[in-house]
Amino acid sequence: MKEILKDWGKELWIAEEAEYGGKILVIRENKSTSQHYHKDKKETIYCFRGLVDIILTEKMVTLREGEDITLSPKTIHRIIGKKDSVLFEVSTPQLADVVRIQENPNKTSKT
């Protein structure tokens, strides 16, 4: 397992296979990821614990425990922790496919 610390929490890469990828995202309350999209990666995000807002281009989606969302390639999004949260992400295998549009507002280092 690969752990990547972020200003907003951390990513635990639990599956990096040729056919699929899997991560656990730990998002801290009042922290947010960068606004970004993926050129090729399609992902489904499941809220295991907590509460997050996902800001999309034209709307905001709130994920509560037990809820999920699937994001197609090129969907611009940002995740904001409304509570300390644990998300499961399953995706196509391009785990490093990230195009950042705007860094997170609380950024203190490159994440």
LINCORCOR-V124532 format. One record per helix or strand of 3 or more residues. SS is the DSSP state (A for helix, B for strand). FROM is the first residue (numbers start at 1). TO is the last residue. If there is no record, write none. Layout:
# LINCORCOR-V124532
ss=SS from=FROM to=TO
ss=SS from=FROM to=TO
This chain:
# LINCORCOR-V124532
ss=B from=2 to=6
ss=B from=9 to=16
ss=B from=21 to=27
ss=B from=35 to=37
ss=B from=43 to=49
ss=B from=51 to=56
ss=B from=60 to=64
ss=B from=68 to=71
ss=B from=77 to=81
ss=B from=85 to=91
ss=B from=99 to=102
